[in-house]
């Protein structure tokens, strides 16, 4: 068993739950967290201390989807981000009705807009939808 290098500072860790919300017609629900010039995001939320990713996902989807709409965890990924280490819990949520509040908009999965994190979100969508 190795010893830890005590001089290495541990990175900040961000735990985030995201959703690829699809309506079964090849569309994906995206959201913005600012004005109309802002790039698009997958609906999601950073986890609060000791919060389960399922709960963070429910918070993120509140107001975008009907109450009780939930999804299944599709995959987990981790990587170095700009602000430390990211652990992403990526869910797939399938809904029958193309509902969205004022904060969401539907896009064809093969014609996605500019994302906040460049190609990362498009990769998550492709993986979640089997592409």
Secondary structure, 3 states (H helix, E strand, C coil): CCCCCCCCCCCCEEEEEEEEEECCCCEEEEECCCCCCCCEEEEEEECCCCCCHHHHHHHHHECCECCCCCCEEEEEEEEEECCEEEEEEEEEEECCCCCCCCCEEEEECCCCCCECCCHHHHHHHHHHCCC
